[in-house]
Amino acid sequence: MSESHDPFKRDLLAVLPNLRAFAVSLCGNPDKADDLVQDAILRAWGAQDSFKMGTNLRAWIFTILRNEFYSQMRKRGREVQDSDGYFTESMAVHPAQYGTLDLQDFSRALTKLPEDQREALLLVGASGFSYEEAAEICGCKIGTVKSRVSRARSSLQEMLKIEGESDFGPDSASAPAILRSFAS
């Protein structure tokens, strides 16, 4: 069956860029993220008979990737750290000068958030998932995800001393990128 006639394969291929971006955000290392995506795709491919067409493939594969990530973390017996800055540096395109400084401040602040808040904020703010989809991926209630995102946004605003758009550098590229993460 050709790719265009296999909806599972077509939809799986369509979600790969977002899946890899999420994996990089979890791992903080592009090479490890590629391995994680490969493991998740292999698991999904092997379990495609259990997937019900017409349901949310994107949330399903993101859940597989997330579960695989946490399984690997448990095996290693340590938490993922962003000591090299890969995770935060890959969040947005870096504008020049002031925008770069704003993004670096934002990146440092993001790494200071508790893991559950950072994950919820990345799923909703950066990956574009709805609260319902993020709750499904995280295996918790919608209210829990909303609370985590709200606390993450409040903490970031406090850490960065942000009261409005005027608190950002003078270039127009950095403000919208960072404000998207604070949008409800």
PyRosetta script that sets phi, psi and omega in degrees:
from pyrosetta import init, pose_from_sequence

init()
pose = pose_from_sequence("MSESHDPFKRDLLAVLPNLRAFAVSLCGNPDKADDLVQDAILRAWGAQDSFKMGTNLRAWIFTILRNEFYSQMRKRGREVQDSDGYFTESMAVHPAQYGTLDLQDFSRALTKLPEDQREALLLVGASGFSYEEAAEICGCKIGTVKSRVSRARSSLQEMLKIEGESDFGPDSASAPAILRSFAS")
pose.set_psi(1, 132.3)
pose.set_omega(1, -178.5)
pose.set_phi(2, -74.4)
pose.set_psi(2, 161.9)
pose.set_omega(2, -177.6)
pose.set_phi(3, -56.3)
pose.set_psi(3, -41.0)
pose.set_omega(3, -177.5)
pose.set_phi(4, -69.5)
pose.set_psi(4, -20.6)
pose.set_omega(4, 179.8)
pose.set_phi(5, -96.2)
pose.set_psi(5, -6.9)
pose.set_omega(5, 179.3)
pose.set_phi(6, -107.3)
pose.set_psi(6, 96.2)
pose.set_omega(6, -175.9)
pose.set_phi(7, -62.4)
pose.set_psi(7, -34.0)
pose.set_omega(7, 179.0)
pose.set_phi(8, -62.1)
pose.set_psi(8, -49.2)
pose.set_omega(8, -179.5)
pose.set_phi(9, -63.7)
pose.set_psi(9, -43.8)
pose.set_omega(9, -179.9)
pose.set_phi(10, -60.3)
pose.set_psi(10, -47.8)
pose.set_omega(10, -178.3)
pose.set_phi(11, -68.4)
pose.set_psi(11, -35.1)
pose.set_omega(11, 178.1)
pose.set_phi(12, -65.1)
pose.set_psi(12, -44.0)
pose.set_omega(12, 178.1)
pose.set_phi(13, -65.2)
pose.set_psi(13, -34.9)
pose.set_omega(13, -178.3)
pose.set_phi(14, -67.1)
pose.set_psi(14, -28.7)
pose.set_omega(14, -175.9)
pose.set_phi(15, -89.9)
pose.set_psi(15, -7.5)
pose.set_omega(15, -175.9)
pose.set_phi(16, -55.2)
pose.set_psi(16, -46.8)
pose.set_omega(16, -178.9)
pose.set_phi(17, -60.1)
pose.set_psi(17, -43.4)
pose.set_omega(17, 179.0)
pose.set_phi(18, -68.8)
pose.set_psi(18, -35.8)
pose.set_omega(18, 179.1)
pose.set_phi(19, -64.8)
pose.set_psi(19, -42.2)
pose.set_omega(19, 178.9)
pose.set_phi(20, -66.4)
pose.set_psi(20, -40.7)
pose.set_omega(20, 178.5)
pose.set_phi(21, -61.3)
pose.set_psi(21, -41.4)
pose.set_omega(21, 178.3)
pose.set_phi(22, -66.2)
pose.set_psi(22, -40.3)
pose.set_omega(22, 179.1)
pose.set_phi(23, -63.9)
pose.set_psi(23, -41.4)
pose.set_omega(23, 177.6)
pose.set_phi(24, -62.6)
pose.set_psi(24, -40.2)
pose.set_omega(24, -179.7)
pose.set_phi(25, -66.1)
pose.set_psi(25, -31.5)
pose.set_omega(25, 177.9)
pose.set_phi(26, -77.6)
pose.set_psi(26, -44.8)
pose.set_omega(26, -173.8)
pose.set_phi(27, -82.9)
pose.set_psi(27, -37.3)
pose.set_omega(27, -175.0)
pose.set_phi(28, 79.3)
pose.set_psi(28, 8.5)
pose.set_omega(28, -177.3)
pose.set_phi(29, -144.8)
pose.set_psi(29, 118.2)
pose.set_omega(29, -176.8)
pose.set_phi(30, -57.6)
pose.set_psi(30, -36.7)
pose.set_omega(30, -180.0)
pose.set_phi(31, -67.3)
pose.set_psi(31, -44.9)
pose.set_omega(31, 177.7)
pose.set_phi(32, -65.5)
pose.set_psi(32, -35.7)
pose.set_omega(32, 178.8)
pose.set_phi(33, -64.1)
pose.set_psi(33, -41.6)
pose.set_omega(33, 178.0)
pose.set_phi(34, -61.4)
pose.set_psi(34, -41.3)
pose.set_omega(34, 177.3)
pose.set_phi(35, -64.0)
pose.set_psi(35, -40.9)
pose.set_omega(35, 179.7)
pose.set_phi(36, -64.3)
pose.set_psi(36, -42.8)
pose.set_omega(36, 177.8)
pose.set_phi(37, -62.8)
pose.set_psi(37, -43.3)
pose.set_omega(37, 179.5)
pose.set_phi(38, -60.8)
pose.set_psi(38, -44.5)
pose.set_omega(38, 178.4)
pose.set_phi(39, -61.6)
pose.set_psi(39, -42.6)
pose.set_omega(39, -179.2)
pose.set_phi(40, -66.1)
pose.set_psi(40, -41.5)
pose.set_omega(40, 179.4)
pose.set_phi(41, -64.8)
pose.set_psi(41, -41.8)
pose.set_omega(41, 178.2)
pose.set_phi(42, -62.7)
pose.set_psi(42, -41.8)
pose.set_omega(42, 177.5)
pose.set_phi(43, -64.1)
pose.set_psi(43, -43.6)
pose.set_omega(43, 179.9)
pose.set_phi(44, -64.1)
pose.set_psi(44, -43.1)
pose.set_omega(44, -179.3)
pose.set_phi(45, -62.3)
pose.set_psi(45, -41.8)
pose.set_omega(45, 179.3)
pose.set_phi(46, -69.3)
pose.set_psi(46, -24.2)
pose.set_omega(46, -177.4)
pose.set_phi(47, -107.7)
pose.set_psi(47, 15.5)
pose.set_omega(47, -175.5)
pose.set_phi(48, -61.6)
pose.set_psi(48, -24.6)
pose.set_omega(48, 176.9)
pose.set_phi(49, -66.8)
pose.set_psi(49, -25.3)
pose.set_omega(49, 179.7)
pose.set_phi(50, -85.6)
pose.set_psi(50, -10.4)
pose.set_omega(50, 178.2)
pose.set_phi(51, -81.9)
pose.set_psi(51, 133.4)
pose.set_omega(51, 178.9)
pose.set_phi(52, -95.5)
pose.set_psi(52, 113.5)
pose.set_omega(52, 179.0)
pose.set_phi(53, -57.6)
pose.set_psi(53, 141.6)
pose.set_omega(53, -178.3)
pose.set_phi(54, 98.7)
pose.set_psi(54, -15.3)
pose.set_omega(54, 174.6)
pose.set_phi(55, -92.2)
pose.set_psi(55, -177.9)
pose.set_omega(55, -171.5)
pose.set_phi(56, -82.5)
pose.set_psi(56, 93.6)
pose.set_omega(56, 179.6)
pose.set_phi(57, -62.5)
pose.set_psi(57, -38.1)
pose.set_omega(57, -178.2)
pose.set_phi(58, -60.1)
pose.set_psi(58, -49.3)
pose.set_omega(58, 178.8)
pose.set_phi(59, -64.9)
pose.set_psi(59, -37.4)
pose.set_omega(59, -178.9)
pose.set_phi(60, -62.5)
pose.set_psi(60, -48.4)
pose.set_omega(60, -177.4)
pose.set_phi(61, -71.5)
pose.set_psi(61, -35.0)
pose.set_omega(61, 176.3)
pose.set_phi(62, -64.2)
pose.set_psi(62, -37.6)
pose.set_omega(62, 177.3)
pose.set_phi(63, -65.1)
pose.set_psi(63, -42.2)
pose.set_omega(63, 177.3)
pose.set_phi(64, -60.5)
pose.set_psi(64, -45.9)
pose.set_omega(64, -179.8)
pose.set_phi(65, -62.3)
pose.set_psi(65, -46.2)
pose.set_omega(65, -179.8)
pose.set_phi(66, -60.6)
pose.set_psi(66, -46.2)
pose.set_omega(66, 179.5)
pose.set_phi(67, -63.7)
pose.set_psi(67, -38.5)
pose.set_omega(67, 177.9)
pose.set_phi(68, -64.8)
pose.set_psi(68, -41.3)
pose.set_omega(68, 178.0)
pose.set_phi(69, -59.2)
pose.set_psi(69, -48.7)
pose.set_omega(69, -178.9)
pose.set_phi(70, -68.6)
pose.set_psi(70, -32.6)
pose.set_omega(70, 175.0)
pose.set_phi(71, -63.0)
pose.set_psi(71, -43.6)
pose.set_omega(71, 178.7)
pose.set_phi(72, -65.7)
pose.set_psi(72, -37.8)
pose.set_omega(72, 177.8)
pose.set_phi(73, -62.7)
pose.set_psi(73, -43.6)
pose.set_omega(73, 179.5)
pose.set_phi(74, -62.5)
pose.set_psi(74, -39.2)
pose.set_omega(74, 179.1)
pose.set_phi(75, -63.8)
pose.set_psi(75, -38.4)
pose.set_omega(75, -179.2)
pose.set_phi(76, -78.5)
pose.set_psi(76, -22.3)
pose.set_omega(76, 178.1)
pose.set_phi(77, 71.0)
pose.set_psi(77, 24.6)
pose.set_omega(77, 177.5)
pose.set_phi(78, -148.1)
pose.set_psi(78, 162.7)
pose.set_omega(78, 179.6)
pose.set_phi(79, -91.7)
pose.set_psi(79, 155.0)
pose.set_omega(79, 177.3)
pose.set_phi(80, -79.0)
pose.set_psi(80, 132.4)
pose.set_omega(80, 177.0)
pose.set_phi(81, -117.7)
pose.set_psi(81, 159.4)
pose.set_omega(81, -179.5)
pose.set_phi(82, -111.3)
pose.set_psi(82, 47.0)
pose.set_omega(82, -175.9)
pose.set_phi(83, -64.8)
pose.set_psi(83, -27.8)
pose.set_omega(83, 179.0)
pose.set_phi(84, -89.1)
pose.set_psi(84, -10.2)
pose.set_omega(84, 178.5)
pose.set_phi(85, 80.0)
pose.set_psi(85, 10.2)
pose.set_omega(85, -179.0)
pose.set_phi(86, -61.8)
pose.set_psi(86, -43.8)
pose.set_omega(86, -176.7)
pose.set_phi(87, -58.1)
pose.set_psi(87, -54.4)
pose.set_omega(87, -174.8)
pose.set_phi(88, -75.2)
pose.set_psi(88, -31.9)
pose.set_omega(88, -179.3)
pose.set_phi(89, -68.8)
pose.set_psi(89, -23.7)
pose.set_omega(89, -176.9)
pose.set_phi(90, -90.4)
pose.set_psi(90, 5.0)
pose.set_omega(90, -174.9)
pose.set_phi(91, -72.8)
pose.set_psi(91, -32.3)
pose.set_omega(91, -176.9)
pose.set_phi(92, -153.9)
pose.set_psi(92, 165.2)
pose.set_omega(92, 173.6)
pose.set_phi(93, -73.5)
pose.set_psi(93, 130.2)
pose.set_omega(93, -175.5)
pose.set_phi(94, -85.1)
pose.set_psi(94, 118.7)
pose.set_omega(94, 174.2)
pose.set_phi(95, -77.6)
pose.set_psi(95, 174.6)
pose.set_omega(95, -176.8)
pose.set_phi(96, -81.6)
pose.set_psi(96, 157.6)
pose.set_omega(96, 171.9)
pose.set_phi(97, 48.3)
pose.set_psi(97, -108.0)
pose.set_omega(97, -173.5)
pose.set_phi(98, -61.3)
pose.set_psi(98, -38.8)
pose.set_omega(98, 178.7)
pose.set_phi(99, -62.4)
pose.set_psi(99, -38.6)
pose.set_omega(99, 177.3)
pose.set_phi(100, -63.3)
pose.set_psi(100, -42.3)
pose.set_omega(100, 178.5)
pose.set_phi(101, -64.4)
pose.set_psi(101, -41.2)
pose.set_omega(101, 177.4)
pose.set_phi(102, -61.6)
pose.set_psi(102, -44.0)
pose.set_omega(102, -179.7)
pose.set_phi(103, -66.8)
pose.set_psi(103, -36.3)
pose.set_omega(103, 177.2)
pose.set_phi(104, -65.3)
pose.set_psi(104, -42.2)
pose.set_omega(104, 176.5)
pose.set_phi(105, -61.4)
pose.set_psi(105, -44.3)
pose.set_omega(105, 179.3)
pose.set_phi(106, -61.8)
pose.set_psi(106, -43.3)
pose.set_omega(106, -179.2)
pose.set_phi(107, -61.7)
pose.set_psi(107, -45.2)
pose.set_omega(107, 178.7)
pose.set_phi(108, -62.8)
pose.set_psi(108, -42.4)
pose.set_omega(108, 179.8)
pose.set_phi(109, -65.0)
pose.set_psi(109, -39.9)
pose.set_omega(109, -179.7)
pose.set_phi(110, -60.7)
pose.set_psi(110, -39.0)
pose.set_omega(110, 179.9)
pose.set_phi(111, -68.9)
pose.set_psi(111, -19.0)
pose.set_omega(111, 179.7)
pose.set_phi(112, -83.1)
pose.set_psi(112, -11.1)
pose.set_omega(112, 178.9)
pose.set_phi(113, -71.6)
pose.set_psi(113, 149.4)
pose.set_omega(113, 172.4)
pose.set_phi(114, -59.4)
pose.set_psi(114, 148.6)
pose.set_omega(114, -174.3)
pose.set_phi(115, -55.8)
pose.set_psi(115, -41.6)
pose.set_omega(115, -177.4)
pose.set_phi(116, -66.9)
pose.set_psi(116, -36.7)
pose.set_omega(116, 177.7)
pose.set_phi(117, -70.6)
pose.set_psi(117, -42.3)
pose.set_omega(117, 179.6)
pose.set_phi(118, -62.3)
pose.set_psi(118, -44.2)
pose.set_omega(118, 179.9)
pose.set_phi(119, -60.9)
pose.set_psi(119, -46.6)
pose.set_omega(119, -179.4)
pose.set_phi(120, -62.9)
pose.set_psi(120, -43.6)
pose.set_omega(120, 180.0)
pose.set_phi(121, -64.1)
pose.set_psi(121, -40.1)
pose.set_omega(121, 179.0)
pose.set_phi(122, -66.7)
pose.set_psi(122, -40.6)
pose.set_omega(122, 179.6)
pose.set_phi(123, -65.2)
pose.set_psi(123, -45.5)
pose.set_omega(123, -176.0)
pose.set_phi(124, -82.7)
pose.set_psi(124, -46.5)
pose.set_omega(124, -174.2)
pose.set_phi(125, -82.1)
pose.set_psi(125, -42.6)
pose.set_omega(125, -174.3)
pose.set_phi(126, -97.1)
pose.set_psi(126, -37.3)
pose.set_omega(126, -176.9)
pose.set_phi(127, -92.1)
pose.set_psi(127, -10.0)
pose.set_omega(127, 174.7)
pose.set_phi(128, 79.4)
pose.set_psi(128, 16.2)
pose.set_omega(128, 177.6)
pose.set_phi(129, -76.1)
pose.set_psi(129, 149.1)
pose.set_omega(129, 172.7)
pose.set_phi(130, -72.6)
pose.set_psi(130, 165.7)
pose.set_omega(130, 177.1)
pose.set_phi(131, -60.0)
pose.set_psi(131, -38.3)
pose.set_omega(131, -179.6)
pose.set_phi(132, -63.2)
pose.set_psi(132, -45.0)
pose.set_omega(132, 179.8)
pose.set_phi(133, -65.9)
pose.set_psi(133, -41.4)
pose.set_omega(133, 179.1)
pose.set_phi(134, -63.4)
pose.set_psi(134, -39.2)
pose.set_omega(134, 178.5)
pose.set_phi(135, -63.7)
pose.set_psi(135, -39.9)
pose.set_omega(135, 178.6)
pose.set_phi(136, -64.5)
pose.set_psi(136, -43.3)
pose.set_omega(136, 180.0)
pose.set_phi(137, -64.5)
pose.set_psi(137, -42.1)
pose.set_omega(137, -177.6)
pose.set_phi(138, -81.3)
pose.set_psi(138, -13.0)
pose.set_omega(138, -179.5)
pose.set_phi(139, 70.5)
pose.set_psi(139, 39.3)
pose.set_omega(139, 179.3)
pose.set_phi(140, -140.4)
pose.set_psi(140, -178.4)
pose.set_omega(140, -178.7)
pose.set_phi(141, -79.9)
pose.set_psi(141, 156.5)
pose.set_omega(141, -179.8)
pose.set_phi(142, -58.8)
pose.set_psi(142, -42.3)
pose.set_omega(142, 179.8)
pose.set_phi(143, -60.1)
pose.set_psi(143, -34.2)
pose.set_omega(143, 178.6)
pose.set_phi(144, -66.6)
pose.set_psi(144, -43.0)
pose.set_omega(144, 178.7)
pose.set_phi(145, -65.3)
pose.set_psi(145, -44.4)
pose.set_omega(145, 178.7)
pose.set_phi(146, -59.4)
pose.set_psi(146, -42.5)
pose.set_omega(146, 179.1)
pose.set_phi(147, -63.9)
pose.set_psi(147, -44.1)
pose.set_omega(147, -180.0)
pose.set_phi(148, -62.9)
pose.set_psi(148, -42.9)
pose.set_omega(148, 179.5)
pose.set_phi(149, -65.4)
pose.set_psi(149, -44.1)
pose.set_omega(149, 179.8)
pose.set_phi(150, -61.5)
pose.set_psi(150, -45.8)
pose.set_omega(150, 179.3)
pose.set_phi(151, -65.0)
pose.set_psi(151, -37.9)
pose.set_omega(151, 178.7)
pose.set_phi(152, -63.9)
pose.set_psi(152, -45.2)
pose.set_omega(152, -179.9)
pose.set_phi(153, -63.7)
pose.set_psi(153, -44.1)
pose.set_omega(153, 179.4)
pose.set_phi(154, -62.9)
pose.set_psi(154, -43.4)
pose.set_omega(154, 179.3)
pose.set_phi(155, -62.9)
pose.set_psi(155, -43.3)
pose.set_omega(155, 179.2)
pose.set_phi(156, -63.7)
pose.set_psi(156, -43.2)
pose.set_omega(156, 179.0)
pose.set_phi(157, -61.5)
pose.set_psi(157, -39.5)
pose.set_omega(157, 179.0)
pose.set_phi(158, -68.6)
pose.set_psi(158, -47.3)
pose.set_omega(158, -179.3)
pose.set_phi(159, -60.7)
pose.set_psi(159, -39.3)
pose.set_omega(159, -176.1)
pose.set_phi(160, -91.6)
pose.set_psi(160, -3.1)
pose.set_omega(160, -179.5)
pose.set_phi(161, 55.1)
pose.set_psi(161, 50.2)
pose.set_omega(161, -177.3)
pose.set_phi(162, -99.3)
pose.set_psi(162, 125.9)
pose.set_omega(162, 175.3)
pose.set_phi(163, -116.1)
pose.set_psi(163, -20.0)
pose.set_omega(163, 179.8)
pose.set_phi(164, -173.6)
pose.set_psi(164, -179.5)
pose.set_omega(164, -176.8)
pose.set_phi(165, -62.2)
pose.set_psi(165, -27.5)
pose.set_omega(165, -179.0)
pose.set_phi(166, -67.5)
pose.set_psi(166, -12.5)
pose.set_omega(166, 179.0)
pose.set_phi(167, -79.6)
pose.set_psi(167, -1.9)
pose.set_omega(167, -179.7)
pose.set_phi(168, -97.8)
pose.set_psi(168, 167.9)
pose.set_omega(168, 177.9)
pose.set_phi(169, -58.5)
pose.set_psi(169, 166.2)
pose.set_omega(169, -173.9)
pose.set_phi(170, -71.0)
pose.set_psi(170, -14.6)
pose.set_omega(170, -178.0)
pose.set_phi(171, -81.4)
pose.set_psi(171, 151.0)
pose.set_omega(171, -176.0)
pose.set_phi(172, -83.2)
pose.set_psi(172, -8.2)
pose.set_omega(172, -176.9)
pose.set_phi(173, -80.0)
pose.set_psi(173, -35.3)
pose.set_omega(173, -174.8)
pose.set_phi(174, -79.0)
pose.set_psi(174, -39.1)
pose.set_omega(174, -175.4)
pose.set_phi(175, -58.7)
pose.set_psi(175, -50.3)
pose.set_omega(175, -179.8)
pose.set_phi(176, -63.8)
pose.set_psi(176, -35.5)
pose.set_omega(176, -179.4)
pose.set_phi(177, -63.8)
pose.set_psi(177, -42.3)
pose.set_omega(177, -178.9)
pose.set_phi(178, -78.3)
pose.set_psi(178, -39.6)
pose.set_omega(178, -178.7)
pose.set_phi(179, -64.7)
pose.set_psi(179, -28.1)
pose.set_omega(179, 176.9)
pose.set_phi(180, -57.4)
pose.set_psi(180, -34.9)
pose.set_omega(180, -179.6)
pose.set_phi(181, -71.4)
pose.set_psi(181, -20.0)
pose.set_omega(181, -179.6)
pose.set_phi(182, -97.2)
pose.set_psi(182, -7.3)
pose.set_omega(182, -177.2)
pose.set_phi(183, -70.0)
pose.set_psi(183, 144.4)
pose.set_omega(183, 178.2)
pose.set_phi(184, -82.1)
pose.dump_pdb("model.pdb")
